[in-house]
Amino acid sequence: MRPLHPQEPVEEPRNDLSRRAFVQRAFVLGVAGGSALSVPWLSTERAAQAATAAVDVDPWSFLVGPVRNTFTADTAAVRAKDLSALIDRDAKTIRSASGQLTWSYGDGVVSVDTPCTQGAFGFLGAAGRRELSDVVIDCANEYASIVVTALDGQPIGRSARVLVQAVTEEQPLGWQVEGDTITGVGDHPVGIRRIEASLEFAHLPGAHAYALDGNGYVNRSLPIEHVQGGGRISLPADTLYTVISRSPLRDDGPDGEDIPFVWWEGEAPAETNFPSHTEFSPTEQERHLLSGGEWLSNEGTRGADDPEAFARYDVDVAEEGEYHLWIRKFWHHGPFRWRFDEGEWHVLDDSFGLADNTYIRRFLNANWFHAGTVRLAAGRRSFELRLLAGPGEALTACFDAFLLTPGQFVPRGKFKPGEYGGEAAEGFAPFEVGADAFASSPIDLSHLNEDVAGRNGFVTARRGGFVLGDRRPVRFWAVNAGPEIVRQDPGSVDYLARFLAKRGVNLVRIHGQIFADGASDLSVDAHYLDQLHAFVAAMKRAGIYVNLSYYFPLWVQLGSATGFPGYDDIANRTPFALVMFDPDFQAVHRSWARALLTTPNPHTGLALAADPAVAMVEIQNEDSFFFWTFTRTNIPEVHLRVLDAAFGAFLARCYGSPAAALSAWGAGSGVDGDVPAEGRMVVQEAWMMTSDAHPTDSPMKHRMRDQREFLTQQQRGFYADTARYYREELGVRSLVTPSNWITAQPSTMDALERYTYTAGDVVDRHDAYFTGRHEGFGADYMIDIGQTFESRSTLRDPDATVVKFHRIAGHPQTVSETGWPNPNRFKAESVPLWAAYGALQGMGGIEFFALDRIGWQGSPGKFTTMVPSIFGQFPAYALAYRRGDIQEGEPVVDITHSLQELYDFGATPVVD
């Protein structure tokens, strides 16, 4: 989001915050690899009021090892190790203290070299051969990510089976760019750029090599060239995975697409009163995106005397049985009821989740929905649908195709089960992955998960990390899922859980509102809560924990209708900061928590508060007193008076009275609206708490010093009180995450923000999206024709990287949202960067944003996980991260913060 104050400081390192535009968006310690270096501490403790910022800390310290932070009342200290032997700006290299990671930013390549996992990613073509301990990588592609990992956990030189994972970039068929302008978005089939690479092994892992398909089943055998006791293999150009094995693998992987089905086209009804042509009818350039080149569509509004809009189809059913009905239609538009013959009517409305997305044109998409199940007799059946639109309501609706099947259907755009396009752009190979039948596969990592998440008890925090109920350390490799995914049918949710577990996922962050849209009392959506319960139960059965995120200010619009009339009088209706001080809104927030956490889950018999499959509960997402959204124009005066009175009471405790505070600050420290006699002192916006607003010492700066302390205590107190409410009143036994946001001035405010999180168990952080230039209508949240963009890599620019985080001593650290948003052809660096440097810095959980379908993506979304360059890299890197192949480093910087110094605008010596 763009800062709201025109005088935003420009010298702070910042990432593009326009992303989403706030749009509703068995770890076993491994053997060390490389050569760990012992480096001395440079700096020593300093006196309480010494400027910690004066200590010289290299900004790339995060890429060498952890930067650890602790907080004290009034003692500041900074110790930094001498990293000159590890950070070589002449050679343009940064080496981790463990010796396992080397970032060659001059070449734009990162190398990973551990006993069990070795690889390189980045601009490999120009960089030349990469020689690692057991593997030499030779790649002709401009940009690629190639890694070798031992599937049996043995060092690569002794392993009996290794996985080679090679990824470049993906491109949907029909994606077109002229200059920097998008002229075509495309859809399935997706293509992967053909890999041109070979590997040499010092000690060949086995005599058998196989190319695997996208589901990890043997596609074909590959030749191995034996060389001087080792061997060389040319990687297959058209797949992501190669396995080299001492023993042969079976090549009889099942076909998950081999299911019986009945398919009929939406545009071919036996009877209808839909018009023959509407504004939604496809153009000649759009027909290829629809299954039959056309769809049945409607538009306008229903007149007072108009009949229901309907369509009826004759459907031939070969066998009696229970069938799933799938419908491909235009988004949530056109809610309708349906039935077969004279049977019971069923409704499909916006409580059903989109299972995929195909871009047709701006704001026109085709989406598959699971509409329900039905038992049908064999023979010709009559299928009828009727729009729910009443008189005066919109008739907007489009229907492309319908599918009946007794099996599991995984949508792939316009394609029928078992149907493939076989096409790809020049230089790309089709990546067409059908439904997974979940047979034995070399890439199946589900064995890393418990058979049931929480089998041995709750996840707890220990020594700054996570441990399972049996006290085993664990790292979380995770994805985000919003309501569209949570709302999927039970079969699809079960499929998704197995799909994720197979590729190493052991946690899902469920991120979305739980109150009903349009509910005047902001009450919980009972139907969605049941869907969420079913989702949690499915993940639990697959050994996948959940992280519950249920409140984000951007999901809420306040006003008279919701019991907060003050918002009628201002332009903003979003409750920025309100939950941290307003008792009425805190009551609403707690009502959501009570419903979410104490309602019994009918699918498990446990309330979520008592379910050990719930690893974490998040109090709020992305809000803070210290961010740009905290302004007096964003909050009604009637609510600000509560905060102003609290500030006055704070000053009375500190100075004896607000008037005494004004006197202590000095002349000119008063603000319009101060009423010291009544104990009310105006709290000023975030900008006024930055050092840029006060370049010299002044009475107002003295006032803001006290405001910084007051708001820190207020925010931390809210988190402490809410965590106490969770535990004592709701019975929550999961870990509590206060929040995850950034501040208006990272150098002087981020440490205060993180200190407030110490009121909970887990310290989380966002601001972990890496983007290139992307401009044009809707660029914050979608991909559209006419937008312009420029792909961008961080590998030649370590300053720009987002994989660097301050560690807070004694607390597990997570990044609960991260991604390399589209359009960017350099997304393949994201997963290995997080696996490598997340592990190095001791990150306990990495949560990619976000799932947007139950299978692989076709048309590109802005924020996505389900593409080859990201999800396709999960097997090797999830294994390496969770197994502990990449060592957590010893701290290379130790920062002890004096809270008093931080309140007094003290700067952190290094900003992440």
N, C-alpha and C positions, 0 to 999 in steps of 0.2 A: 504494500500500500504506500502511496506517496505521502511523505510527511505533510502534516496539515499546516505547519508554520512556514511562512515564506523565507525565514532566515535560517533554514536548516543548515547546520554545520556541514561543510563539504570535505573537511580533511579526514573524517573518520572512515576507516575501511568499511564499506557497506556492500551488500549484495543486492541484486534487484529484488525489491520487495513487492513488485507489482504482480508476482506470481499469484494465480488464483484470484487476484484482486479481492482477497478475502471472500471469494465466491464459494457458496456451499459446494469445499474441496477435500548330547552327553558330552559336555566339554571335559576332555581329559587332557591334562597338561602334557604337551609334546616335548620331544627332545629338541634342544636348541640347535639352530642351524646358523651358518655363517660364523663370524668371529665377533663376539661381544667385546667391546672396548671399555676399559675402565678410564673414566675421565674425571678430573678433579673439579671440586666446587670452586668457583671464582669468588663469590661474594659472601659476605658475612652479615650477621644480624645488625640492624640499625636501630637507632633510638626511636622511641614511640612516634615522634612527630616528624621523622625524616621523610623526605619525599621518596616513596618507593619507586616512582617513575624515573628517578635519577639512575637507578641501577640498569646497566646495559644488558638487556635480554634479547637474544636474537629472535626475530619474529617467526623464524622457521623452526624454532625449538620443538614445536608440536610434531614435526615430521621426523624428529630424532628420538623422542620419547615423551612420556606424559609430563604435563605441566600441572602440578598439584597445588591446590589452594586450601588454606584453612583460615578461620576467622577468630579474632580475639577482640576484646573490648578496646584496648589501647596500645597494643604492641605490634609494630610492623617489622617485617623482615623479608628479605628476598635473597635466595641463594640460587645461583645459576651455574651449571657446570660449564667448563670450557669446551665448547663444541667446534673449535676451529679445525680439529682433525676430521670432523664429520661433515661440516658444511664448508664446501670448497667453491667459492664463487668464481674462482678462475676456471676451474674445470667444469663448473656448472653442475655440481652433483650435491646431493644431500643423502647421507647414509644414516640409517637408524643405528642407535647405540648397540643394538643386538647384532648388527651386521647382516640381518636377514633382508632388509629392504634398501634398495638404492634408487633414488629419484634422479635420473639424468635429465634435468630440465633443459639442458642445451639441445639434447636429442628429442625431448618430449617422450621419454620412455621411463617406466618404472619396472624394476626387476624384483622378483620375489624369489628368495633362495633359502629354503629350509630343507631339512632332511626328507620330509614327506610331501611337500608342495613346492614346485619350482615353475616359474613362468615369467612372462614379460608382457606388457601392454602399452600401447601408444603408437607412435609413428615408427613402426618397426622397419618399414621398407627402406627409408633413408638411413636409419641408424645402423643397419648391417647386422651380422650375426651376434646373437647374445649368448655368451658362454656362461652356463651356470654349473653347479657342482656335479650334476649327473646328466644334464641335458644341454644340448646346443640347439637354439632356435634360429632358423633361417627363413625369413618371411619376405615375400616380394610385395605384399599389399602395403599401400601407403599407411594404413592404420588398422590395427588388429589387437586382439587380446588372446593370448595363447598360454595355457597353463597345463601342467602335468601334476596329478595328485595320486598318491597311492591309496587305492580303495581299501586295502587291508590294514592301513595304519602303520605299515613297515616303511623304513627308509626306501626311497625310490630304487636305490641300487640293490636292495634285497627283496623288493616287493614282488608278489606273484601276480598282481593285476593292477594296472594303472589306467586312469582315465585321462585322455587328452581332450581338452575343451578348447575349441577355436572359434572365435566370434569376430565378425567385422562390423557390418551395419545391416539394417533391414530396410526394405522399401516396399510398400504395398503396390500392387499392380495398378497403374493409372496415376501414380504420383508424378507430377510434372512441375518443373520449375523453369522459369525464364528469367535469367539474371538472378536476382534475389527475390523474385515474386512467385508465390505459389499459384499455379494455374490449374492444377489437378490434385485432388486429395487421395483418391484411390481406395481400394478395399482388398479383400481376399481375392486371389492368393497373395500372400506376402512373399517377397523374395529376400534371400540373404546373399550379400555380396560373396562371390566365389573366393574361397581362401586359396592362396598360393604360398604354401609353406611346407617345410620338411623339418623333421626333428632327428637329431643324432643322440643316441643313448650310449653312455660309457659302459653300462651293464644292461643288456637287453632284458626287460621284465619278463618276456615270454616269447614263444615262437608263433603265437596266434594273434592276428590283428583283425579288428572288425570295425566297420563303419556302422554307427547306430542311427536310427531315425530319431525324430524329435521327441518320442516317448521313451527312448532309451532301449529299443529292441534292435537286435541284429538286422542290419540291412544287407550287408554283403561282407565277404572276406577281403582283406587287403594284403598286398605283398610286403614283405620286410626284406631289406637288403642288409646282409650281415657284414659288418665292418670291424676288423681288429678287436674281436671279443665283444663288441657291442653291436649296434645296428642302426640303420637309418630307415625312416618311414616317411613317405610323402602323404600329407594329410588329404583326405577326400575333400574336394572343392565344394560339395553340395550338402554338407551336414555339419552339425556342431560338435558331435561327439565321436571319439575313436577310443576303443579299448584295446590294450595289449595285455595278453593273458598267458600264463603258463599252461593253463588247461583250456581246451576248446569250449566255446559257448554255443548254446543251441540257437538256431535261427528260425524258430517256429513261433515267434511272438504273435499273440492273438490280435485280431482286428476289432477294435472297439466300435468301428463304424458298421460292422456286419450285424445290423438289426433290421427286423421287419418294420415297414412303415407304409402309411398311406399319405399321399401328398396331393393337394389340389390348390389351384391358383385362385387368388382373390378376385382377379379381374374376370373370372369366368363363372358367374353365378347362374343358377337355373332361373332365378327370379330376383329382381331388386328394384328399388325406386331411387337408387343412387344415380346422380347424373353421369353421363358418358364421358365428360371432360371437365376438369376443374383446374384451378391454379396450381394444384399439386401434381397434376399429371406430368409424367417425365418428358423431358426433351429428348431429342435423338441422342445427345451426348450422355444422357443419364440412364438410358434404358438398360445398359449392360449391368447396372447395379441391382436390378430387380430380377427375380427368378424367371419370370416369363416376359420380361421387357416392359411390363405395365403393372398397374395396380388399380384396385377399386378405391375411388376417393370421393369425398364429399366436402362441401364448404358452406360458408354463410351461416345463418341462424335459422332455427326452426320457427315457422310462422305459427300463429295462434290456432289456425285450422289445419295445419299440415299433419299428416300421419307420421308415425314413427319411421325413421329411416331404417331400412332393413335390407338384408340379402339372404338368399337361401341357396343351398348347394346340394347336389346329389353326390353322395360319397359311397363308394363301394368298399366294404370291409370284408376281407378274405376269411378271417377267423374270429370266432367269438373270443372275447377277452377283455382285460382291463387295459385301458390305453391312456397315455399322456397326450393332452392336446396342447400343441405349440402353435402360436400365431405370430406371424411377422407383420408388424404394423408401424404406424408413425407414432413413435414415442408414447407418451401417456395421453395424447389427444384421442378423443373419441371413445370414452368409456362405454362399455356395451354389455349386454347380457347375451348368453348363447345357450343353445340346447340341441340335442339330437332327437329327432322324431317329436313325439309329444312329451318328452321327458322333462325333468326338473330344469328350471332356468338357473344358470350360473352367471355371476357378475365378474367382469374383469375391469378393475378401476386402478387408481394410482397407488393402491396398496400392494400391487404386484411389481416386482423389480425387473428392470431391463437386463436381459442376459447378454446382449452384445450391442454394437452400434455400427451402422453403415452410413456414412455421410453421403447425402444426395446433393443437397445445396445448403446454403446458409439457412439454419433453423428448419431444415427438412431432413429427417433421418429415417432409416428403416431399422426396427429393433425387434428382436425375438422376445416373446413372453411365454412362460409356462402358464397356461390358462386354467389348468385343473386336470382332474382325471375323470374318466367315465367308463362304464362297462357297456360294451356294445355286442349285439348279436351279429353273426355273419350276414352278409347281404347288402342290398342298397339301403343306405340310411340317409335321412334328410337332416342337414345341418343348417341351422338358422341363427342369425345374429341380428340384434336390434340395438341401435344407439340409445343411450340413456338420456340424450338431450331432450329437455322439455321445451315448451314454447318459449321463445326468446333466448334460448341457449345455443351455444355454438355447435355446429354440425361437423366441425373439422375432424376428419378421420381418413385414414388410408389403410388398406389391407392388401398385402402382397402375396402371402401364401399361408397355408395351413398344413399341419403335420400331425398325424396320429401314429404313435409308436408305443409298444410295451416296454421298450428299452430306454437306455439313457441317451438322450440327444444333447450334443454339444454344438451350439450354433457356430457356423462359419460363413456368415453372410448369406448369400443367395443359394449356397450349395446344399443339395440333398445329402443325407447320410451316404457315405461311400463315394460321393461324387467329388472330383478334383479338377481344377482348371488346368494344371500343368504348365502355366505360363509364368514368365518373370521378365523383368526389364533386362536389357543387354548388360552382361557382366554379373547378373544375379541368377541364383538357382531357386526354384520354387521351394518354399518352406511350408508345406501343407501337412499339418499334423492333425490327424483325426482323434476321435475320442479314445481315451486310454482305457484299456481293459484291465490294467493293474496286475499283470503277470510279473514273474520274476524278471528283474532288470538290473544291470550293473550300476545304473545311476540311482537306484532306489535307496534313499537315505532315511526312509521311515523308521528303520531300526534304531536310529539315533534317538527317536522320541520314546517316551514311556508308552506302554500300551494304552494307558488312559492318563491324560494330563492330571496331575495332582494325586496320582495313585498313592504316594507316600506322604502326602501332606502339602502344606502351603509353601510357596516360594518365599524365602526370607532374604534379608540383606546380611552379608557377613564380610567384613574387611574390605568394604568398598565394592563388592561384587554380589551376584545373585547365587543362591544355593537352592537346590530342590529340597523336598521334604525329607529325603534320606541323607541330606548334607552334602551331596555331590555338587560341585560348582557347575554352573550352567551359563552359557551365553545365549541370547535370544536373537535368532535370525527371523525377521518378521516382515509382514506386509500390513498395510492399512486396508480396511474394508468399510464402505459406507452403507447407508440404508438400501441402495439399489441391489447390493450384493447380499445383504442380510435378508432381504425380502424374497430371495429365490426359493423355489419349491424344495421340499426336503430331499428329494433325490439329487438335485443339482448341488445343494449344500454339502451333502455327503460326498459327492463326486469331487467338489472343490477341496474339501478337507483332505482327501486322499491324494489329490493332485498336488497340493501344497506340501504335505508331509513327505511325499516321494522326493521332492526337490529340496528338502532340508529345512523347511519352515517349521518352527516350533512355537510361534506366537503370532496372533493376529490382533492388531489394534482395531477395535470396533469404534468408529469415529462418526457420530451422527446424533442429531437431536432425537429425543424420545417422546417429546410432546407432540400432540396432533397439530398439523397445520391448520390455522384458523380457529383453534380452540380459544375462546375468550378467557377462559380461566387457566390457560397454559397447562392444561391437564395432560397426563401421560396418555399416549396412544396405546390402548390395551392390546390391540391387534398386533401392532409393531413389536410391543414388548414380548408377546408370545413368539413372534418370528425371531426376535433376538435370542430368546431362550432356546429355541430349536437350533439356532446357529451355534450358540455356545456349546450345546450338547454334542453337536456333530464334530466341532473342533476338538472337544474333549476326548471323544472316542478315537480320534486320530493322533492323540498325544500332543495336541496343540493348545497352548495356553491362550488366554485373552487378556487384553489391556482395554479397560472400559473408559472411553472418552465421550461424555454425554453433554458437555456444555461448551459452547463457543458463542461469544456475544453476537456474532454476525448471523446466527440462526434465529435470533429473537428480534421481534419488532414490537415495541411497547407503545401504549397510548391508552385512551379512555376504555377501549374495548377490553383491554387486558388488566385494567385496574391501576394503571399508572398514567393519569391524565396529564401530568406535567409534560410528557413527551408530545402532546398535541400542540404545544406552543413553541417547539423548536424544530428545526429542519431535520435533525437526526433522530431516528427512532431506535437506534441500536444501543443497548445498555453497557457502553464501554465503562469499565471500572466499577459499575454500580454494585456488583455482588460483593465487593470487598469492603463496603461500608454501610449499605442501606439495609436495614432490618427486614423491610417488606420484601425486597427482592431476594435477600438471603433465604427467607422462608420459602419462596418459590423454588430456588435452587435446591434446598433441602427436601422439598416435596418430591422433586424429580429423583434425588438420590434415594429417598425412602422407597419409592415405587420400584426403581431399578434394582435395588440391592436387597430388599426384603420380601418381595413377591416370590412365593415358591415357584420354582421352575418345574412345570409338569413333566418335562422330558428327563429330569435328573432326580427330582424329589428334593432338591436343595435350593434355597435362596442363593443368589449370587454372593451375598455377604458371607455365606458359609461354604462356598464351593472353592476348593483349592485349585481348580482349573483357572480361576481368576487370579492372575499374577499381580495386576496393578489396577488401581482406580485413580483416574485423573480428576482433579478438582476443577480446573478450567483450562481451556485451550487458548493460547495466544492473546493474553490481555495483561496489562500492567499499568500501574500509576506512572511508570517511567517511560512509557512509549508515547509516540506522537498523538495517538488518539485520545489521550487524557487532556482535554481542554474544557473550559467552562462553557463553551458553546455546544459541546456534545452532551452535556448533562443538564437537566432542568434545574432551575434555581431551588425549587422545593426540596430536591434531593441534595443539592450542594450544601444547603444549610446544615444538614446532618454532618457532613464532613467538616465544614467550617467550625461547627461547635466542637467537634472532636479535636480539631487543631487547637482551638482555644483552650480546651481542657488540658491538652498536652503541655501547652506553654505555661499554664497555671502551675502544673506540677514542676516544671523546670525552673520557672522564674518567680513564682508566687502569684503572678497574674499576667494576663495578656498585655496590660498597660506597661508592666515592668519589662516584658519582653521587648516592646517597642522602644522603650528607653534604652535598653541594653544594646539593641541593634544600631540605634542612632537615628538622627534626623533623616527623613526621606524614606524610611522603611515602611511607612504606612501604605495601605492600598485602599482604593475606593471599595466600600462595602464592609470594611472592618468595623466591628462594633465591640470594642474591648470591654466596655462596661457590661455587656450582655454575654461576654465570653465567646464571641464569634469572631473568628479571624479567617480571612479569605485565603483559601488554598489556590495557588496559581498553577498554571498549566506546565506540562513537561518541559517545554522550551526554556522556561525560567529556571529550571533546575540544572541546566547545562552550564558548563564553564564558559561557553561561547557567549552566553547572555550576560556574563559578568567578567569582562576582560581585565578589570582591575578590582581591587578590594573596595567594597562599598557597603553601606547599611543594608541594601537589598540583598547583597550576596550573603550577609550574615543571616538575614531572615530565611533565605533559601537553604542555607546550611541546616537550619532547624527544621524546615519543611522536609528536606531529604530524610532526616532522621525520623520525623513523625510518620511519613508515608511508608518508610521501610518497616517501622514497627507495626503500622496499621495493616500492611499487606501480609507481613509474616504472621501477625496475630490472627488474621482471617484464615490463613492456611492451617495454623495450629488448632484453632477452634473447630474448623471443618473436619480435620483429621480426627480430632477428639470426638466429634459428633458421629463420624463414621464408625469409630471403634466402640464407643461407650453406648451409643443409642441404637445404632443399626447392627452392631455385632460384626463389623467388617474385620476380617483377619488378613486380607491381602495387603500388599504394600501400597502406600499412597504417594502419588506424584502430584505436587502442587500445581505446577504449570511448566511453561517451556518457551517463554517469549524473549524478545530482545528489547533494546532500549533506545532512547533518542540520542544517547551519547555513550557508545560502548566503553570508551576509556575510563569514564568516571561513574558510570551507572551500572554496567553489567555485573560487577562484583556485588553490588547491593541487591540486584535482582536475584542473583544466585543465592545470596545469603538468605533471602526470604524463603527459598525452596528448602532450606535445611529444617524447616518446620515439619516437613514430611520425610519420607524414606528415600525416594528416588529423585535425582536431579536430572531433568530432561531439558532438551534444547532443540529449537527449530532453527530457522535461518540456515537451512542446509540444502537449499536448492541451487544448482549451478545452471545458469542459462546463457544462451547466446542472445544476440539481438533478435527480437521478435516484435513486430509492430503491425498495426492495422486494427480494424474493427474486431473486437472480441479476443485479441491476442492474449489477454490475461487468463482466459479460461478455455479456449478452443482453437482448433486449426481450421482455417477457412481460406477459400480462394481469394486472392487479392492481397493477402497479407505478405509482408516482406520479412526476411529473416537472414541471419548469418550463423552458421554453425560455429561452435566454440569449444576448445579443449582447455582444460586447466593444466595439462601436463607440461607445457612450456612456460607456465606462469604460476609458480607455487604461491605467490601472494594471493591469487584469486581462489585458491582451493577452499572448499567448505569442510574438508575432513580434518578439522583441527578444533579441539574443544578443551577448555579448562576443566580439569577434574577437581571435584570437591571432595576432600578427604572424608572417608567414612561413609560415603553415599554411593550406591551404584549409579552409573551414568548411562543414559539412553539418548538416542536421537530418534524421536517418534515420528518424524516426517523427514524424508529426504528424497531427492530425485534429480534427474537431469531431464527437465521437461522438453517435450517436442516443440518445434522442430529443431533437431540437433543430431547430426550424423555421428557425433563423437560420444554417444551415450555409453558405449562399451567400457569406458574407463570407470564408470560409477561403481559398479559392483566390486571389482578388484580393489579400487581405492578404499572403499569402506571396509572390506574384509581385512585388508592389510593394515591400514592406519587406524581403523577402529580397534583392531586387536592390539596393536602397538600401544595405543593410548588408554587401553583398559576399558573400552566401551562395553557395557554389559548387554546392550540391545541396539540393534540397527533395524529400523522399521521403514521399509520402502513405501512410497506413496505413488499410486494406490491401485488396488484391484478395481477394474471397471468392467469386468465380464468374467464368465466362468471358464473361458478357454482363451486361446491366443487371440491377440488383437488383429483386426483387419484395418479399417480406417483409423488413422492415428488420432489419439486423444492428446490433449495437452499434458495431462499428468497420467502416466501409465507405468505399469510394471510388466504387463503380459506381452512382451516382445522379446525376440531372440537376444538382443543386445543386453537386456536386463535379466528377465526371468530365465532366459536360456543359459545364463552363466551361474545360476544358483547352485547346480549340483556340486561343482568343484569348489566354489568359494564358500558356500555354506558349510561344506565338510571341513575345509581348512580352518574357517573361523571358529566353528563349534568345537572341533577337535583340539584346538589350541596349537595348530602348526605354527602360526605366527605368534611369537612371544609377546606378552605384555611387558613393556619396558619398565625399568626403574625410573623414577622421576628425574628429569634433567633440569627442571626448574621447580623450586619450592617457594611459594608465595604465602606469607602470613599477612593477612590483611588486618589492619587496625580499623575497626568500625568507626571510631572517632575520626580517623583520617579520611575514610571514605565519605562520611557525612560532610566533611570539609573540602569536598571536591578533589580528594586525592585520586590520582590516576593509577590504573593498573599498568605494570611495566610492559605487558605484552597483551595484545588484543587478538582474540580468536576470530 
